[in-house]
């Protein structure tokens, strides 16, 4: 078993994320201050996560989920340390299906299949995490530490076949997407009035010989090929240190950004921002998710393709547990949660003074 932790994937990324911000005058500190002001003592609106039933939740935990366009299939990562003997590496990718759609979504525990490990064509003896399923359900992207990637972490893809099987996973080729500096969280990046893109987080230096960072890069798929990835420059997003994922959703002409923050050796948390299509800029205030708990992991969401729901994993009901960035590759047990996107946007608007 190749035991490689997330901390080892990204090397010094977390340690240098603050210095990677380009704003002067303590920009990251300023963002944290604005964040606390936007949430402290505010009773304008709140959010209460909705927990999936048992099943698809179970005793072994479900981590970093992605949901199909119809909402009836969930892919997720599962750590080996909670005890599922089917996991052959530190973590593998699993799937669960909603087999009874007669009840209101998400139904109850009788409506979902027991989680199944994806075949060896997809999983490996290395760490496999962060799945994202395409809108047509035929391409699964994920992060892996397998040595063929040549880096701390790299982005892979596998394609669903007519018989329901999966092709042998391959590195995402072209576009300078995979480098030796660590690359992960390959996600949709669709902004109003702009060409659809994908975003990912990369630890590559901004200039030759410079320090590693935690920057957002974007790429487009044109004529069957990924175009050269470019660093996405945003005064606001660049000022948020230790970011490890950016999710974007537009609903009723409002574009929300959800930034996952991971201070390695600590837990994930979520921040909300918004995008102004008129100025083509990301704007604050930065608002913390009210269910953030610095002692419990909870982040790395995905949106359903129609933007209706956000799904993520967290240990809210498990109490303090093992941190997923441990040097020994172990992790805790996480459950699946969800919220309607409309409620998240309403919460953000109310607490950001935009309502």
LUMTITOR-335780 format. One record per residue (C-alpha): residue in one letter; x negated, y negated, z. Coordinates in steps of 0.02 Angstrom, whole numbers, plus 50000, padded with zeros to 5 digits. Each point is the difference from the previous one (the first is absolute). Layout:
REM LUMTITOR-335780
aXYZ/...
//
This chain:
REM LUMTITOR-335780
x500005000050000/x499274983349950/x500334989150152/x499884981749950/x500934986750096/x500784984149930/x498664990450093/x498675009049899/x500974997449838/x499874981350011/x498334998650088/x499704982050049/x501564993049917/x500894996550163/x498464992550080/x499784987449860/x501814996149956/x500034983750094/x498414993649918/x500735004649832/x501334986650018/x499544984949895/x500904986850100/x498974988950113/x500454994250173/x500475016850075/x501355004749876/x500325017250072/x500194992650173/x501204987049930/x501075013649923/x500095009350164/x500524984050088/x501344996249871/x500595017950014/x500234999050187/x500894983349986/x501195007149871/x500515014450112/x499724995250181/x501614996350091/x501035001049841/x501745007350017/x500664994749831/x499985017649931/x499285016950039/x499745016849918/x500335017250073/x499165014249903/x501145014449949/x499275017150029/x500215014549879/x500805015650073/x499115016050048/x499775005749854/x499094992449906/x499134994950162/x499285014850093/x498765004650135/x498474997949886/x500324982249942/x500134990949834/x498794986249951/x499954986449865/x501585004849904/x500564995649825/x501795002149940/x500695004749829/x501084988349897/x501605009150048/x499525000450184/x500125018950009/x498165005250001/x498674994350122/x498145003649981/x498904997150151/x498325004450076/x499835011850147/x498515001050116/x499295016950050/x499714995550182/x501855001550055/x499915018549956/x500815003749831/x498905014449941/x500464996949818/x498914984349999/x498325005349928/x499074983550014/x500064986450132/x501634995049915/x501055006249853/x501494993549901/x501725007550030/x501744997849927/x501795001250064/x501624999449899/x501754994250045/x500985015449952/x501734993950053/x500524983049935/x501815000550055/x499684989950158/x499494981850008/x498124998249977/x498915005950083/x501225012750070/x499535011650142/x498735013650034/x501005012849902/x499854989649842/x498115000949977/x498855014449957/x498595005250114/x498394991049948/x498965009649874/x498164997949964/x499614995349821/x498945013149910/x498115000849992/x500084991549830/x500394984350101/x499265002850173/x498195003850043/x498885004350147/x499674981450018/x501134986450069/x501504996349888/x501104985250047/x501054985349939/x501135007849868/x501024988949884/x501255007749877/x500384991449835/x501764994349958/x500285014449879/x499415012350133/x498685007549887/x498374992250062/x499355000750177/x498564988650047/x499065002550162/x498374996750090/x498735013850029/x498275001650075/x499525015049894/x498184999049944/x500414999649815/x500574982250027/x498244994250036/x500564987650131/x500654998250177/x501765001049930/x500715000349825/x501674999849910/x500625015949918/x501515005049896/x500985015749961/x501455002649879/x501575010250023/x500265013849871/x501605006449921/x500015015150114/x499894989150156/x498155003250028/x498624987050002/x498474997649892/x498275001150074/x499694983350086/x498794988649910/x499144983750042/x500944985049931/x498884995949853/x499514983249929/x500344982450057/x498544999950122/x501285005950128/x498935012750089/x498314994150063/x498765005650131/x500654987050123/x501645008450045/x501704997149918/x501725004450063/x501874995850013/x500464999949814/x501694991149999/x501214990749884/x499654981449987/x501504992649908/x500204981250014/x501414989749921/x499604994149825/x498375009849991/x499455016149917/x500205015350111/x498365005050082/x499315011550132/x499034994050151/x498765008850112/x498804995950141/x498155000949963/x498454997950105/x498924994349854/x498974984250029/x500604984049917/x498274997449929/x498475010849973/x499085002550163/x501414992550101/x500905007950147/x501395012549982/x501764993750030/x501825005049998/x500664991449845/x501515002649890/x499665004849819/x501265001549859/x500035009549835/x501225002849856/x500345015549896/x499954994549817/x500045011349847/x499645015450103/x498534992950097/x499714990950163/x499304982749973/x498494993450098/x500494997050181/x499884982150061/x499954993050174/x501664991850041/x499644982950072/x501254992950123/x499604987150133/x501255007850119/x499655018449967/x498124997350001/x500154992350173/x500805015650074/x498595010650068/x499995019050008/x501415002649875/x500165017749936/x501574999449891/x501134987549910/x501785004549954/x501084988449895/x501884999849975/x501204987649919/x501844999550047/x501264986349960/x498634988949927/x498945000950157/x498305008749997/x499375007250163/x498245006150034/x499645012850136/x498185000450054/x499375014950100/x498574995550116/x498815013150069/x498674994950123/x499045016449997/x499965008550168/x501704992050034/x501735002349927/x500864994049841/x501224985450008/x501104990849874/x500054981749947/x501294991649886/x499654985949875/x500904993749844/x499604995349820/x500514983749916/x500265003249813/x500024981449963/x498234997050063/x499495018349975/x499285000150175/x500225010750154/x500624989750146/x500295001250186/x500384999050135/x499335017250037/x501305009050106/x499615015650100/x501175014849993/x500924999650168/x499705018650024/x498104998649990/x499195008450150/x498134998250021/x499985016650093/x500985009949869/x499665002549814/x501334993849879/x499684993449825/x499565004949820/x501764998949928/x500705002349826/x501574993049920/x501265010249903/x499824995549816/x501654990549993/x499434989950151/x501435006250108/x499005007150145/x498314999850084/x499335016350072/x498505002250114/x499285010950138/x499714995750182/x499785007650172/x501274988850088/x500865014650087/x498395009750031/x499134987550112/x498144995949989/x499145013549899/x498415003649904/x499464986249883/x499935004949817/x498294991949977/x499105011350124/x498255005349953/x500465018450024/x501404999349871/x501395003850124/x501624990350006/x501654999150091/x501785004949958/x501064987649902/x501834999449954/x500874992849847/x500964983750018/x500944988849879/x500884983249985/x501084991849868/x498964987249906/x501404987450019/x499805000550189/x498124997649991/x500184984949886/x501364992550111/x498875002350150/x498534991849912/x501034985249938/x500754996950172/x498355000850091/x499054990449866/x501274985849998/x500525003749821/x501805005350032/
//
